[in-house]
């Protein structure tokens, strides 16, 4: 694809010319954002090639942010589900020392994850929108660049609003220390969501030029974001039913909800030798030279694993350093029950066995997206996945549930279930509560460790029944909400408030 070729050709240019500039500029301590536009505006946007460099830089910055071991879609979209899914590693028992351990709900402004890299990506998108028409590029490339920037900015702000609620809303690139964007104030979550919708609308006007490169925004990726946004606005923000369910339906119909969109083999979706396969809609590139990702915390320390069981010796256990996360026993039991029912996904999602070098107890890990297992430590060169067609099918099942069309919801749900169990009509009970239970169940079984489940639980309202602390199962998110109305948000990092006195902590957090 043309865009992919461009991205590969200019990656080194971006790394040396664009990213290195960032360390030289002022106005970088406000939001803890590394800005480069203050200097690059004076030397860039003189030639069409500048535009071709700057669009891939947006996605490279998104990748850099979400590739972090402690800052990624898995942490934002799943870890806080709690002990129902996740427990301390069985070997080193270290989860309780981890800064966002769900069990004790100990997050606060001093130990939470910041937003620096996300705003750096937003700033790059703002720069493209501000300068795309000034560098003499052909009109079709300007439209392509703008469509990509609108998509990426909507993607970033949608994450920001869901994670923190009240956040700054910068729409211009930072090119001067005198700009208000250097020390922005937070705006309401409503304002941020409103801007996401504006950017989606602007992108849609240009959508036919997005292209088909899966490391960039495509038409299907745009419609996935539009559908997810619409379902979120309806289910969590009291959005107008006709407007937002209609928006979601239009987007999903444009994608096309069909069993033919799904790969027949679940495990092949995550095959590192089959990147950008036909089920993937939107991903960001991860290679051996840029290997990174949260999957490292599913790996085991070699000294605690039997030599013959280590991955570099041909064994099944991924080896890296201290393991932070393990499935909870309850969820392992759930997986094993599904395996007994013939669920073919289990071996991809769950690794387990008596491989300990210490006492022979059973250890567990997530087999998904682990990368090159021939080495120790494992090389995390799997792509970072954001949207795939099975999620579109699940969005459609949700949509039909919200519309009260439970039989149609089951039809979509059974597309995903058929691949897992090899049978038609796995789910048959079309009563409202059973359909909702089936939808939530399939999110758990289809998407573990993909950063999808947390958002699905919030949309469906099931999050309020969750008890993140198994030591005190009476403490649910609903009971925690009585003490903290923003319990589902993340606290803002103290560093961001220190660097910009206009930033304040979200109500309920400290």
N, C-alpha and C positions, 0 to 999 in steps of 0.2 A: 504494500500500500504506500502511496505517495507520502502520507504524513509520517508513517513509521520510518521510511527511508530518511526523511528530513530529520526526524528525531535522532536517529543513530548518527547521522553525519555531523550534527551540530552539538552533540552532547558534550564533547570536550571543549568546544567553544563556550558553551554555557558555563561549564564548570570553572574555566579559567577567567573568562571575561566578565560574566554576569555575577557569579557567586563571590568571586574574589573582591569585586568592587564593593560588596556589601560591608566588608570589614573597614572600609575607609570613610564611610559616610556618617553624618550627624543624624540626630533625631532617631536614634535606635534604642533608647532606653525607656521610652514612654510606655509602650505596651509589651516591652520585652520582645520587640519585633526587629528583625534584621532587615532594614530597608536598603535597597540599592538604587532607587530611582533618583535620589537627590543628585548623584553623580552621573548615572547612566543616561539621564534625560539630555545631558549636554553633549554626549558622544554617540547616542543611539538615535534611532528613528530618522536616519539620514538616507537609508537605502532599504529596498524591499527585503533584503536578507535579514535586516534587524527584526522585522515582523516574524519571519520564519523561525528565528531563534527564540523569540519572546513567548510564543504560544506554548511550545514544549516546556519552557521554563516554569509555566504555571503548574503543569502536571508533575514536573520533577519536584517542585516544592510541596505539593500535596503528598506525593510519595514519601518525601523525606520526613514529613510530619507524622504520617500514619505508619511509617516503618519502625517507629521507636518501640523499644521493648516495653515501655511504660506509657505509651501514648499511641493508641491505635484503635481500630474499630472493635477489637475484641474487648478491650478494657472499657471503652465507652458503651459498648452494646451488649455486654453479657456478664462480666465478672460480678456486678452488683446484684445479679439474680440471687446470689447467696448460697447457703450450704446445701440447698436442694440439688444444685449442680456441682459445686466446687468445694473442695476441702483442702486441708494442708497436705503437702507432699507426704507420702507414706514413709519415705526414707528419712528426710532431714527435718520434717515437721516445721517448715519455715513460714508457712502462710501467715500465721498470726503475727509475725514481725513485719509483714509487708504493709506498705503505707495505705493501701485501699482495701484491706481485709474486710470483707462484708460482715464477718461474724460479729465484730464488735462495733461496726459503724463508726470507725475512728477517724474518718476523713475530716480535714479542716483546712483552712487556708495555708497552713505551714507545711502540709505534706501532700497537697494535691497537685495535679498535673496542670501545666500552663497552656496558654493558647498561642504562644509565640509563632510557631511555624505555620499555623493555620492563617494568621493574619499576614504573614509574609507571602503566602500564596494569594490571598485576597489582594494584597498590594500589587502583585504582579499582574493579576487580572485587571485591576484598575488602570495600570499603566498601558496595557494593550488597548483597552477601550478608549483611553484618552488620546493615544498617539497612532492608532492603526491607520488612520486616513492621511497621515502626514509624511509618510516615507516613500510615496510613489509606488506602492504595491498595486497590482491589478485589482479591480473591484471585486472579483470573485474571491481573491485571497483575503481582502479586507473583511468581506462578509464572513468568510470562514473563521478568521481570527476573532471577530466580535462574537460570533455564535459560540465559539469555544470559551471565550472569557465569560460570557453571560452564564453558560452552563456551569463552569467551574466556580464562579462566585456564588451562584445559587446553591451549589453543592456544599460549599464551605460554610455559608451562612446558615443553611439548614442544620448542619451539624452544630454550629455554635449556639443557635437558639435552643436546640433540644438539650444540649449539654449544660449551658450556663444560664439560659433565659435572657437576662438583661446583659447585653454586650455592646461595645462600640460598633457603630455602623459607618465605616469609612467607605466612601464611594469614589474618592479621588486618590491618585497615587501621591505618595509623600515625596515631594521634590524640593521642599524648602523647610528650614527650621521654623519659619514664621507661620506655617499652615496650622489650622485648627486640628487637622488630622494627626499632628504630632502628639497632642494631648487631648484625645477625644473623650467625650463623656459617654456613658452608657445610655442606651435607649431601651424602651420597653421591648419585651419579647414580641408583642404585637407588631411593633414597627419593623423588627427584623424579619418576621414572617411575611409581612407586607412586601418588603423588598425582595424576598425570595420569589414571591409570586410575580412581581414586576420583572425580575430577571428571567424567569421562566417564559413570560409572555414575549419578551424581547428576543430570547433565543428561538422561540417557536416561529417568529417572523422570518428568521434566517435559517430555520432548521434543515432545509433541503440541502444546505451546503456543508453540513457537519462532517460528512464522510463516514467511512466504515472501519476506521482504525480503532481497535478496542482499547488502546492505551490513551485514547482521547475520548471526548464526548462524541457519541453517535446518536442517530435518531432514536434508536431503541433505548440507549442510556438516558437520553433526555426524557423519554416517556416513562421510564422507570422512576426517575426522580420526580416527575410531575405526578405520577400515580401515588408514590409514597407520600409526597407532600400533601396531596388532596386527602388521602385516607387519614393522615395525621391531623389535619385541620378539622376534619369532620369529627373524628373520634376523641380528640383530646383538647380541642380549642373551641368547642361549641360552634363549629362552622356550619353554615347553611347546608342542609342535607341535599337539596336539589343541586346546588352549585357544585359542592365538592365531590359528591358521589358521581355526579355527571362528569366532572373533570377527570376523576379516576377512571371511569368507564371509557371515556374517549381515549385516554392514554393507553389503557390496556388493550382496547380493540385495535389501536394502531400497531401495537406490538404483535398481536395475534396470539390468542391463548390456545395452544394446541399441544397434544402429546408429542407430536413430531419435533417440537423444539427441544425436547429433553434427550440427552444422551441415554442410550439403553443401559449403559454400565455406569453406576454411580461413582465408582472409584476413579474412572477415567477423567472425570471433571477436574480432579486435583493432581493429575499426572504431570510432573514437572517436565516431561518430554512431550507433552501435548498442550502446551500453553496456548491461550487464545482459541481453545476448541469451540465448537459450535454452540455449546451451552453458555459460554461466557459472554456477557454483554459489556461489562466495564471492569477493567482491571488496570493496575499500574505495575510497570515492569520492575522485576527484582531479579538480579543476576548474581553469579558467583562473585563478581567484583564489587557489587553493592549489597551483598547479602545482609539482610536484617529482618527483624520481625519478632512478634510476640511469641511465636512458636518455640523460641529458645527455652521458655519457662515450662514447657512440657518435657524437655529433655532431662536425662538423669546424669548425675555425676558418676564418672566411670568407676571410681573406687568402691562405690556401693552396689555395683552390678557385677554379676558373674561374668568372667572374661568371655566365655562362649556366647553369652547373650547380647554382647555389645554390638552395635550396628556395624562398626568397622571390621568386626570378625564374622560378619554374615548373620549375626543375631537380629532379633526384632526390636531391641531397645535403643531409642535414640540417645546418643551421648553428647553432652555438652558440659555444663557446669551445674551449679546447684539448682535443683528443680524447685520451682515456686508453687506450681499448681498441679493438682490431681483432681480427677473426678471424685465426687462424694460417693460413699458406699451406696447411698440410695439411688444415685443415678447409674452407677455400675450395675446394680440389680435391675434397674429399668432396661438398660441395654441388653443384659443377658436374657431377660424375659422376651424382649423383641427378637433376639437371635433365635430363641426357641420357636417363635412364630414365623421364622423364615425371613426376617428383615435383613436384606443383603447389605445394608448401609453400615451395620455394626462394626465390621472389621476395619472399615475406613475411619470410623469415628472413635473407636476404642481400641487401645492396645492394653493388654493386661497379662499377667502371669507371675509365677513364682521365681522371679529372676534375681532376687536380692542376694547379694554376697554376704549378708549379715545373718539373717534368721529365716530366710526362705519364705517370708510372707509375700502376698500378692501385691505387685505394684501396678499402677495404671497410668496411662498417658493418652493424649490425643494423637492419633496417627495421621490426621489430616494436615496437609500443607507443610510437611516437615523438611522438604528439600532433599539434598543429596545425602542419602543415608550410607553411602559407601565410605564416608569419612567420619572421623571423630576428632574434633567436634563436627557435628552435622553442619553442612553448608546450607543456610536458609535461602535458597535461590528460587523458591516458588514465587510466582506473582502474588501481589496483594489483590484479593478479589473483593469487589463491591456489589456488583449486580450479576445475577445469572437467571436463566429463564425459569428455573424452578421457583424462584422468588416471585416472578411475574405471575405464575400460576397460583401461588399462595395469596398474593395481593388480590387476585380475582376471586378466590374463595372468600376472602375477607369482605370484599366489596359486596358479593351476593348475600353474605350473611347480614351485613348492615342494611341491605335493601329488603331483607326479609324473604329472600328467595332461597330457601334452604336446600331445595333439591338441586339447584344450579350450583350452589356452594359445594355440595358433595361431589358433583361431577368434576369440578376443578380439583378438589382435594384428592379424588381418586386417581387423577392423572399422576400425581406425585407418589401416591401409595402403590400404584400398580408397578412402577419401576422397583420399588422397595420389596414388595411381596410376591410379585409375579402373578397377580390375580386381579381380575376386574372387581369393581364395587367392594373394595375392602371395607369401606365405611358405608353403612346402610341406614342408620337411624337419622331421619331428617327433622327431628324435633330441635327447637332452637338451642337448648342447652347442650344437647349432644353434638350438634354441629360445631358450636363454639369450642367445646372440649376437644373435638377431633382436630380442629384448626390449630389450637395451641399445642396439642400433642405432636402434630406433624412439624411444627416449628422446632420443637425440642429435638426431634429425631433426624430431621433433614439438615439442620443448620448449626449444630454445635460447633463452637469456636470460629464462627464466621461473623460475629458481631451483629446478628440479626435478632436474636431472641428477646433481648431487653426491650427493644422498641416494639416488637409484636405484643409483648405482655402489657405494655402501657397502652397501646392502641385498643386492645381487646378488653382492658379493664382488669385483667387477671393479675396484674402486678400487686394489687391491693390485698390479695389473698396470700401472697408469698411471704414466708417467714425467713428472712435472710440469716437468722441466728438459730441454729439447731439446738443450741444449749438452752434457749428460751423460745420455744416455738409459739408461745402466745404473743410474742413481739412480731407483728407483721408490718409491712410497709404502711398499712392503714393506720396502725397504732402509732408508728413513728411520725406519720403526717400530723398527728395531733400536737406533737411537740415541735415539728419543723414543717411548715406548709410547703417548703421547697425540697423535701426529702429526695425527690427523684432527680433534682438537678445536682450538679457538682459545685462545690465552693470555688470561688475565684482564688487563684494563687496569691499569697501575700506579696510576692515579688512584683506582680503586676500593679498592685495598689501602691507599693512603695515607689515604683518608678513613675507613676502617674497619680497625683493626688486627687484627680477627678474620678478615679475608679473607686467604687465602694463594694463591700461584700454583699452578697445576696442575703436577703432576710432568711433567718433561721440557721445560717452557718456562721462559723467564727474562724 
